[in-house]
Amino acid sequence: MKKILLVEDDQFLGLLMKNRFIKEGFDITWVTSGDEAIAKLKEAPHDVILMDIILPGASGFEVMEKIVAEPQVGSTPIIIISNLGQQSDIARGKELGAVSYLVKADTPIDVLVQKVREFLKA
């Protein structure tokens, strides 16, 4: 079973995504802050991270910088899911190693699930 780490502070959206991915057969861990994300990645490997950018405390970009700096978690692929859709945000996400950048408002959950499946070949 493929493991997903969902980093999303919006309670409604986080619960919606978590339940959908469970229904689709994924093992999903949902956290609501960047610090929790780093801790979970140190506890156990994940196959992919779904990362929001606007988070309490450290931003998703700051979390990505920490992930890249941590050898045991640095290779985990990251798909950004954010409402920040500026070209500069997308460019920064890609520079930090994101394999994909999806704007929440433009990405129905079905498309998100499909993108994760394509990426994981699951």
DSSP file (Angstrom, degrees, kcal/mol; ACC not computed):
  #  RESIDUE AA STRUCTURE BP1 BP2  ACC     N-H-->O    O-->H-N    N-H-->O    O-->H-N    TCO  KAPPA ALPHA  PHI   PSI    X-CA   Y-CA   Z-CA
    1    1 A M              0   0    0      0, 0.0     2,-0.2     0, 0.0    25,-0.1   0.000 360.0 360.0 360.0 129.8    0.0    0.0    0.0
    2    2 A K        -     0   0    0     23,-0.3    25,-2.7   120,-0.1     2,-0.5  -0.508 360.0-137.8 -75.2 136.8    1.4    3.4   -1.0
    3    3 A K  E     -a   27   0A   0     -2,-0.2    44,-2.2    23,-0.2    45,-1.3  -0.833  18.4-170.6-102.3 129.2    1.9    5.9    1.8
    4    4 A I  E     -ab  28  48A   0     23,-2.8    25,-2.7    -2,-0.5     2,-0.6  -0.944  13.5-152.6-116.8 136.8    1.0    9.5    1.4
    5    5 A L  E     -ab  29  49A   0     43,-2.3    45,-3.0    -2,-0.4     2,-0.6  -0.953  15.0-161.5-105.4 116.0    1.9   12.3    3.8
    6    6 A L  E     -ab  30  50A   0     23,-3.2    25,-2.9    -2,-0.6     2,-0.7  -0.875   6.6-169.9-100.0 121.1   -0.8   15.1    3.5
    7    7 A V  E     +ab  31  51A   0     43,-3.2    45,-2.1    -2,-0.6     2,-0.3  -0.886  31.6 137.0-112.9  98.5    0.3   18.5    4.9
    8    8 A E        -     0   0    0     23,-2.2    25,-0.1    -2,-0.7    47,-0.1  -0.964  36.8-167.5-149.2 121.9   -2.8   20.6    4.9
    9    9 A D        +     0   0    0     -2,-0.3     2,-0.7    45,-0.3    23,-0.1   0.641  64.2  98.3 -89.0 -14.0   -4.0   23.0    7.7
   10   10 A D     >  -     0   0    0      1,-0.2     4,-3.1     2,-0.1     5,-0.3  -0.652  64.3-154.3 -75.6 115.3   -7.6   23.5    6.3
   11   11 A Q  H  > S+     0   0    0     -2,-0.7     4,-2.3     1,-0.2     5,-0.2   0.902  89.2  45.6 -60.2 -46.2   -9.7   21.1    8.4
   12   12 A F  H  > S+     0   0    0      2,-0.2     4,-2.3     1,-0.2    -1,-0.2   0.955 118.5  41.3 -63.9 -50.7  -12.5   20.6    5.8
   13   13 A L  H  > S+     0   0    0      2,-0.2     4,-2.7     1,-0.2     5,-0.2   0.896 114.5  52.4 -66.0 -40.6  -10.2   20.2    2.9
   14   14 A G  H  X S+     0   0    0     -4,-3.1     4,-2.8     2,-0.2    -1,-0.2   0.925 111.8  45.4 -61.3 -45.4   -7.7   18.0    4.8
   15   15 A L  H  X S+     0   0    0     -4,-2.3     4,-2.6    -5,-0.3     5,-0.2   0.901 112.3  52.1 -64.9 -41.4  -10.5   15.6    5.9
   16   16 A L  H  X S+     0   0    0     -4,-2.3     4,-2.0    -5,-0.2    -2,-0.2   0.941 114.4  42.0 -59.3 -48.9  -12.0   15.5    2.4
   17   17 A M  H  X S+     0   0    0     -4,-2.7     4,-2.7     2,-0.2     5,-0.3   0.923 113.9  52.1 -66.6 -44.3   -8.6   14.6    0.9
   18   18 A K  H  X S+     0   0    0     -4,-2.8     4,-2.3    -5,-0.2     5,-0.2   0.951 112.1  45.2 -57.3 -51.2   -7.8   12.1    3.7
   19   19 A N  H  X S+     0   0    0     -4,-2.6     4,-2.3     1,-0.2    -1,-0.2   0.881 112.9  51.1 -62.5 -38.6  -11.1   10.3    3.3
   20   20 A R  H  X S+     0   0    0     -4,-2.0     4,-1.7    -5,-0.2    -1,-0.2   0.923 110.9  47.0 -66.4 -43.9  -10.9   10.2   -0.5
   21   21 A F  H  <>S+     0   0    0     -4,-2.7     5,-2.6     2,-0.2    -2,-0.2   0.875 111.9  51.0 -68.0 -35.4   -7.3    8.8   -0.5
   22   22 A I  H ><5S+     0   0    0     -4,-2.3     3,-1.8    -5,-0.3    -1,-0.2   0.935 109.5  50.9 -62.5 -44.9   -8.3    6.1    2.1
   23   23 A K  H 3<5S+     0   0    0     -4,-2.3    -2,-0.2     1,-0.3    -1,-0.2   0.828 106.8  55.2 -59.9 -32.6  -11.3    5.2   -0.1
   24   24 A E  T 3<5S-     0   0    0     -4,-1.7    -1,-0.3    -5,-0.1    -2,-0.2   0.443 126.2-100.9 -82.9  -0.3   -8.9    4.9   -3.1
   25   25 A G  T < 5S+     0   0    0     -3,-1.8   -23,-0.3     1,-0.3     2,-0.3   0.654  76.2 134.8  94.7  15.9   -6.7    2.4   -1.1
   26   26 A F      < -     0   0    0     -5,-2.6     2,-0.7    -6,-0.1    -1,-0.3  -0.667  57.0-126.6 -96.3 154.1   -3.9    4.6    0.0
   27   27 A D  E     -a    3   0A   0    -25,-2.7   -23,-2.8    -2,-0.3     2,-0.4  -0.900  40.5-173.0 -94.1 112.5   -2.3    4.7    3.5
   28   28 A I  E     -a    4   0A   0     -2,-0.7     2,-0.5   -25,-0.2   -23,-0.2  -0.920  22.4-165.6-120.8 135.1   -2.5    8.4    4.4
   29   29 A T  E     -a    5   0A   0    -25,-2.7   -23,-3.2    -2,-0.4     2,-0.5  -0.972  15.2-158.1-112.3 126.2   -1.1   10.4    7.3
   30   30 A W  E     +a    6   0A   0     -2,-0.5     2,-0.3   -25,-0.2   -23,-0.2  -0.919  15.0 172.5-111.2 125.4   -2.6   13.9    7.7
   31   31 A V  E     -a    7   0A   0    -25,-2.9   -23,-2.2    -2,-0.5     3,-0.0  -0.899  25.2-150.2-125.4 158.7   -0.7   16.6    9.5
   32   32 A T  S    S+     0   0    0     -2,-0.3     2,-0.3   -25,-0.2   -25,-0.1   0.345  73.2  44.7-113.9   6.0   -1.6   20.3    9.8
   33   33 A S  S  > S-     0   0    0     22,-0.1     4,-1.8     1,-0.1    24,-0.1  -0.978  76.2-118.1-146.1 160.7    1.8   21.9   10.2
   34   34 A G  H  > S+     0   0    0     22,-0.7     4,-2.2    24,-0.5     5,-0.2   0.870 113.3  55.5 -64.2 -38.1    5.2   21.8    8.8
   35   35 A D  H  > S+     0   0    0      1,-0.2     4,-2.1     2,-0.2    -1,-0.2   0.908 107.6  49.3 -63.4 -41.1    6.8   20.7   12.1
   36   36 A E  H  > S+     0   0    0      1,-0.2     4,-2.6     2,-0.2    -1,-0.2   0.887 108.4  55.3 -62.9 -38.1    4.5   17.7   12.2
   37   37 A A  H  X S+     0   0    0     -4,-1.8     4,-2.3     2,-0.2    -2,-0.2   0.938 107.9  47.1 -61.0 -47.5    5.4   16.9    8.6
   38   38 A I  H  X S+     0   0    0     -4,-2.2     4,-1.8     1,-0.2    -1,-0.2   0.922 112.6  50.4 -60.3 -44.5    9.1   16.8    9.4
   39   39 A A  H  X S+     0   0    0     -4,-2.1     4,-1.5     1,-0.2    -2,-0.2   0.914 111.0  48.3 -61.1 -43.9    8.5   14.6   12.5
   40   40 A K  H  X S+     0   0    0     -4,-2.6     4,-2.1     1,-0.2    -1,-0.2   0.884 109.6  52.6 -65.6 -38.7    6.3   12.1   10.6
   41   41 A L  H  < S+     0   0    0     -4,-2.3    -1,-0.2     1,-0.2    -2,-0.2   0.841 108.7  50.3 -67.1 -31.9    8.9   11.9    7.8
   42   42 A K  H  < S+     0   0    0     -4,-1.8    -1,-0.2    -5,-0.2    -2,-0.2   0.819 109.8  52.2 -73.3 -30.0   11.6   11.1   10.4
   43   43 A E  H  < S-     0   0    0     -4,-1.5    -2,-0.2     1,-0.3    -1,-0.2   0.909 126.8  -6.4 -71.2 -43.1    9.4    8.4   11.9
   44   44 A A  S  < S-     0   0    0     -4,-2.1    -1,-0.3    29,-0.0     2,-0.1  -0.996  74.4-103.0-155.9 145.7    8.6    6.5    8.7
   45   45 A P        -     0   0    0      0, 0.0     2,-0.3     0, 0.0    28,-0.1  -0.389  32.3-159.6 -70.4 150.5    9.2    6.8    5.0
   46   46 A H        -     0   0    0      1,-0.1   -42,-0.2    -2,-0.1     3,-0.1  -0.908  20.5-135.9-125.4 156.1    6.4    7.9    2.7
   47   47 A D  S    S-     0   0    0    -44,-2.2     2,-0.3    -2,-0.3   -43,-0.2   0.782  85.9  -0.6 -83.0 -28.2    6.0    7.4   -1.0
   48   48 A V  E     -b    4   0A   0    -45,-1.3   -43,-2.3    28,-0.1     2,-0.5  -0.986  61.3-139.2-158.4 152.4    4.8   11.0   -1.7
   49   49 A I  E     -bc   5  78A   0     28,-2.4    30,-3.3    -2,-0.3     2,-0.7  -0.970   5.6-155.7-116.5 130.3    4.1   14.2    0.1
   50   50 A L  E     -bc   6  79A   0    -45,-3.0   -43,-3.2    -2,-0.5     2,-0.5  -0.934  27.2-165.9-101.1 112.4    1.1   16.4   -0.7
   51   51 A M  E     -bc   7  80A   0     28,-2.5    30,-2.6    -2,-0.7     2,-0.2  -0.887  18.4-158.1-115.7 120.0    2.3   19.8    0.6
   52   52 A D        -     0   0    0    -45,-2.1    30,-0.2    -2,-0.5     3,-0.1  -0.524  11.6-149.6 -77.7 159.1    0.3   23.0    1.2
   53   53 A I  S    S+     0   0    0     28,-0.3     7,-3.1     1,-0.2     2,-1.0   0.834  80.2  64.9 -99.4 -43.7    2.3   26.2    1.1
   54   54 A I  S    S+     0   0    0      5,-0.2   -45,-0.3     6,-0.1    -1,-0.2  -0.724  71.6 149.7 -88.1 105.1    0.4   28.4    3.5
   55   55 A L        -     0   0    0     -2,-1.0     2,-0.1     2,-0.2   -22,-0.1  -0.892  53.5 -91.9-131.1 157.3    0.7   26.7    6.9
   56   56 A P  S    S-     0   0    0      0, 0.0   -22,-0.7     0, 0.0     2,-0.5  -0.488 101.4  -5.6 -66.9 142.7    0.8   27.8   10.6
   57   57 A G  S    S+     0   0    0     -2,-0.1    -2,-0.2   -24,-0.1     2,-0.1  -0.617 132.0  30.6  75.5-124.6    4.4   28.3   11.7
   58   58 A A  S    S-     0   0    0     -2,-0.5   -24,-0.5     1,-0.1   -23,-0.1  -0.443  85.7-124.5 -70.0 137.5    6.8   27.3    8.9
   59   59 A S     >  -     0   0    0     -2,-0.1     4,-2.3     1,-0.1    -5,-0.2  -0.302  27.4-104.4 -73.4 165.5    5.5   27.7    5.4
   60   60 A G  H  > S+     0   0    0     -7,-3.1     4,-2.5     1,-0.2    -7,-0.1   0.861 123.9  55.0 -58.3 -36.2    5.5   24.8    3.0
   61   61 A F  H  > S+     0   0    0     -8,-0.3     4,-2.1     2,-0.2    -1,-0.2   0.916 107.7  48.5 -64.2 -42.0    8.5   26.2    1.2
   62   62 A E  H  > S+     0   0    0      2,-0.2     4,-1.9     1,-0.2    -2,-0.2   0.892 111.2  50.8 -65.1 -38.6   10.4   26.3    4.5
   63   63 A V  H  X S+     0   0    0     -4,-2.3     4,-2.6     1,-0.2    -2,-0.2   0.916 108.2  52.4 -63.1 -42.9    9.4   22.7    5.2
   64   64 A M  H  X S+     0   0    0     -4,-2.5     4,-2.5     1,-0.2    -2,-0.2   0.894 106.9  52.9 -61.2 -39.5   10.6   21.7    1.7
   65   65 A E  H  X S+     0   0    0     -4,-2.1     4,-1.5     1,-0.2    -1,-0.2   0.908 110.9  47.0 -61.5 -41.2   14.0   23.3    2.5
   66   66 A K  H  X S+     0   0    0     -4,-1.9     4,-1.0     2,-0.2    -2,-0.2   0.895 110.6  52.3 -66.5 -40.1   14.2   21.3    5.7
   67   67 A I  H >< S+     0   0    0     -4,-2.6     3,-0.8     1,-0.2     6,-0.3   0.928 108.7  49.6 -62.0 -45.6   13.2   18.1    3.9
   68   68 A V  H 3< S+     0   0    0     -4,-2.5    -1,-0.2     1,-0.2    -2,-0.2   0.856 111.0  51.0 -61.4 -34.9   15.9   18.6    1.2
   69   69 A A  H 3< S+     0   0    0     -4,-1.5    -1,-0.2    -5,-0.2    -2,-0.2   0.636  95.1  79.8 -78.8 -14.6   18.5   19.2    4.0
   70   70 A E    XX  -     0   0    0     -4,-1.0     4,-2.3    -3,-0.8     3,-1.5  -0.834  67.7-158.0 -98.2 108.5   17.5   16.0    5.9
   71   71 A P  T 34 S+     0   0    0      0, 0.0     4,-0.4     0, 0.0    -1,-0.2   0.844  89.6  54.5 -55.3 -37.6   19.2   13.0    4.2
   72   72 A Q  T 34 S+     0   0    0      1,-0.2    -5,-0.1     2,-0.1    -2,-0.0   0.693 124.9  23.4 -74.4 -15.6   16.7   10.4    5.5
   73   73 A V  T X4 S+     0   0    0     -3,-1.5     3,-1.7    -6,-0.3    -1,-0.2   0.469  95.6  96.2-122.2  -6.5   13.7   12.3    4.2
   74   74 A G  T 3< S+     0   0    0     -4,-2.3    -2,-0.1     1,-0.3    -7,-0.1   0.662  79.3  57.1 -63.7 -18.9   15.2   14.3    1.3
   75   75 A S  T 3  S+     0   0    0     -4,-0.4    -1,-0.3    -5,-0.1    -7,-0.1   0.456  74.2 115.8 -94.8   1.1   14.3   11.9   -1.4
   76   76 A T  S <  S-     0   0    0     -3,-1.7   -28,-0.1    -9,-0.1   -29,-0.1  -0.566  70.6-121.0 -72.6 122.8   10.6   11.9   -0.8
   77   77 A P        -     0   0    0      0, 0.0   -28,-2.4     0, 0.0     2,-0.5  -0.358  26.2-149.4 -66.0 142.7    8.8   13.3   -3.9
   78   78 A I  E     -cd  49  98A   0     19,-0.5    21,-2.7   -30,-0.2    22,-0.9  -0.955  13.9-168.2-120.0 129.4    6.6   16.4   -3.2
   79   79 A I  E     -cd  50 100A   0    -30,-3.3   -28,-2.5    -2,-0.5     2,-0.4  -0.975  22.6-141.1-110.0 118.7    3.5   17.4   -5.0
   80   80 A I  E     -cd  51 101A   0     20,-2.6    22,-3.2    -2,-0.6     2,-0.5  -0.649  17.9-174.8 -82.2 133.5    2.5   21.0   -4.0
   81   81 A I  E     + d   0 102A   0    -30,-2.6     2,-0.3    -2,-0.4   -28,-0.3  -0.945  29.2 139.3-125.4 107.4   -1.2   21.7   -3.5
   82   82 A S  E     - d   0 103A   0     20,-2.4    22,-2.0    -2,-0.5    23,-0.2  -0.949  60.9-131.4-146.5 159.9   -1.7   25.4   -2.9
   83   83 A N  S    S+     0   0    0     -2,-0.3     2,-0.8    20,-0.2    20,-0.1   0.472  84.1 100.8 -90.0  -4.1   -3.9   28.3   -3.6
   84   84 A L        +     0   0    0      1,-0.1    -2,-0.1     5,-0.1    20,-0.0  -0.730  42.5 163.2 -79.2 112.3   -0.8   30.3   -4.4
   85   85 A G        +     0   0    0     -2,-0.8    -1,-0.1    18,-0.1    18,-0.1   0.257  21.5 129.9-118.0  13.0   -0.7   30.2   -8.2
   86   86 A Q     >  -     0   0    0      1,-0.1     4,-2.3     4,-0.0     3,-0.4  -0.354  66.9-121.0 -66.2 147.5    1.8   33.0   -9.0
   87   87 A Q  H  > S+     0   0    0      1,-0.2     4,-2.8     2,-0.2     5,-0.2   0.866 114.3  56.1 -56.4 -37.0    4.6   32.1  -11.4
   88   88 A S  H  > S+     0   0    0      2,-0.2     4,-2.2     1,-0.2    -1,-0.2   0.880 107.9  47.7 -65.8 -36.7    7.2   33.0   -8.7
   89   89 A D  H  > S+     0   0    0     -3,-0.4     4,-2.5     2,-0.2    -2,-0.2   0.926 113.0  47.8 -67.7 -44.2    5.6   30.6   -6.3
   90   90 A I  H  X S+     0   0    0     -4,-2.3     4,-2.3     1,-0.2    -2,-0.2   0.919 112.3  49.8 -61.9 -43.9    5.5   27.8   -8.9
   91   91 A A  H  X S+     0   0    0     -4,-2.8     4,-2.5    -5,-0.2    -1,-0.2   0.910 110.9  49.2 -62.3 -42.4    9.1   28.5   -9.8
   92   92 A R  H  X S+     0   0    0     -4,-2.2     4,-1.9     2,-0.2    -2,-0.2   0.916 109.9  51.6 -64.4 -42.1   10.2   28.4   -6.2
   93   93 A G  H  <>S+     0   0    0     -4,-2.5     5,-2.5     1,-0.2    -1,-0.2   0.920 111.9  46.1 -59.1 -44.4    8.3   25.1   -5.6
   94   94 A K  H ><5S+     0   0    0     -4,-2.3     3,-1.6     1,-0.2    -1,-0.2   0.896 109.3  54.9 -66.1 -40.0   10.1   23.5   -8.6
   95   95 A E  H 3<5S+     0   0    0     -4,-2.5    -1,-0.2     1,-0.3    -2,-0.2   0.863 105.8  53.3 -59.7 -35.4   13.5   24.9   -7.5
   96   96 A L  T 3<5S-     0   0    0     -4,-1.9    -1,-0.3    -5,-0.2    -2,-0.2   0.405 130.6 -94.6 -83.9   3.6   12.9   23.2   -4.1
   97   97 A G  T < 5 +     0   0    0     -3,-1.6   -19,-0.5     1,-0.3    -3,-0.2   0.554  64.3 161.4 103.1   8.2   12.3   19.9   -5.9
   98   98 A A  E   < -d   78   0A   0     -5,-2.5    -1,-0.3    -6,-0.2   -19,-0.2  -0.409  29.5-154.8 -62.9 135.6    8.5   19.6   -6.2
   99   99 A V  E    S+     0   0A   0    -21,-2.7     2,-0.3     1,-0.2   -20,-0.2   0.670  78.6   8.3 -84.5 -17.7    7.6   17.1   -8.9
  100  100 A S  E     -d   79   0A   0    -22,-0.9   -20,-2.6    -7,-0.1     2,-0.4  -0.981  60.7-151.3-158.1 153.6    4.3   18.9   -9.5
  101  101 A Y  E     -d   80   0A   0     -2,-0.3     2,-0.4   -22,-0.2   -20,-0.2  -0.956  18.4-176.4-133.3 112.7    2.5   22.1   -8.5
  102  102 A L  E     -d   81   0A   0    -22,-3.2   -20,-2.4    -2,-0.4     2,-0.6  -0.919  22.2-137.6-114.3 134.2   -1.3   22.1   -8.4
  103  103 A V  E >>  -d   82   0A   0     -2,-0.4     3,-1.4   -22,-0.2     4,-0.6  -0.806  15.5-143.1 -89.5 121.0   -3.5   25.1   -7.7
  104  104 A K  G >4 S+     0   0    0    -22,-2.0     3,-1.5    -2,-0.6   -21,-0.2   0.880  97.5  54.5 -51.5 -47.0   -6.3   23.9   -5.3
  105  105 A A  G 34 S+     0   0    0      1,-0.3    -1,-0.3   -23,-0.2   -22,-0.1   0.762 115.1  40.7 -62.7 -24.4   -9.0   26.1   -6.8
  106  106 A D  G <4 S+     0   0    0     -3,-1.4    -1,-0.3     1,-0.1    -2,-0.2   0.388 103.7  76.8-102.3   1.8   -8.2   24.7  -10.3
  107  107 A T    <<  -     0   0    0     -3,-1.5    -1,-0.1    -4,-0.6     5,-0.1  -0.872  66.2-152.8-124.3  99.8   -7.8   21.0   -9.3
  108  108 A P    >>  -     0   0    0      0, 0.0     4,-2.0     0, 0.0     3,-0.7  -0.307  32.8-110.9 -62.1 154.4  -10.8   18.8   -8.5
  109  109 A I  H 3> S+     0   0    0      1,-0.3     4,-2.7     2,-0.2     5,-0.2   0.834 118.2  59.8 -59.8 -33.1  -10.1   16.0   -6.0
  110  110 A D  H 3> S+     0   0    0      1,-0.2     4,-2.3     2,-0.2    -1,-0.3   0.905 106.4  47.1 -60.2 -40.5  -10.6   13.4   -8.8
  111  111 A V  H <> S+     0   0    0     -3,-0.7     4,-2.7     2,-0.2    -2,-0.2   0.892 110.5  52.3 -68.5 -39.8   -7.7   15.1  -10.7
  112  112 A L  H  X S+     0   0    0     -4,-2.0     4,-2.4     2,-0.2    -2,-0.2   0.934 110.7  47.1 -60.7 -46.5   -5.5   15.1   -7.6
  113  113 A V  H  X S+     0   0    0     -4,-2.7     4,-2.7     1,-0.2    -2,-0.2   0.923 112.6  50.2 -60.5 -44.6   -6.1   11.4   -7.0
  114  114 A Q  H  X S+     0   0    0     -4,-2.3     4,-2.8    -5,-0.2    -2,-0.2   0.913 109.8  50.3 -60.8 -43.8   -5.4   10.7  -10.7
  115  115 A K  H  X S+     0   0    0     -4,-2.7     4,-2.6     2,-0.2    -1,-0.2   0.916 111.8  47.6 -61.7 -43.7   -2.1   12.8  -10.5
  116  116 A V  H  X S+     0   0    0     -4,-2.4     4,-2.8     2,-0.2     5,-0.2   0.931 112.5  49.4 -63.7 -44.8   -1.0   10.9   -7.4
  117  117 A R  H  X>S+     0   0    0     -4,-2.7     5,-1.6     1,-0.2     4,-1.5   0.924 112.0  48.4 -59.1 -45.6   -1.8    7.5   -9.1
  118  118 A E  H  <5S+     0   0    0     -4,-2.8    -1,-0.2     2,-0.2    -2,-0.2   0.925 113.9  46.9 -60.2 -45.1    0.1    8.5  -12.2
  119  119 A F  H  <5S+     0   0    0     -4,-2.6    -2,-0.2     1,-0.2    -1,-0.2   0.923 121.8  34.8 -65.5 -43.6    3.1    9.6  -10.2
  120  120 A L  H  <5S-     0   0    0     -4,-2.8    -1,-0.2    -5,-0.2    -2,-0.2   0.555 100.3-132.1 -86.3  -8.2    3.1    6.5   -8.0
  121  121 A K  T  <5       0   0    0     -4,-1.5    -3,-0.2    -5,-0.2    -4,-0.1   0.904 360.0 360.0  54.1  43.0    1.9    4.2  -10.8
  122  122 A A      <       0   0    0     -5,-1.6    -4,-0.1    -6,-0.2    -5,-0.1   0.385 360.0 360.0-108.1 360.0   -0.6    2.9   -8.3
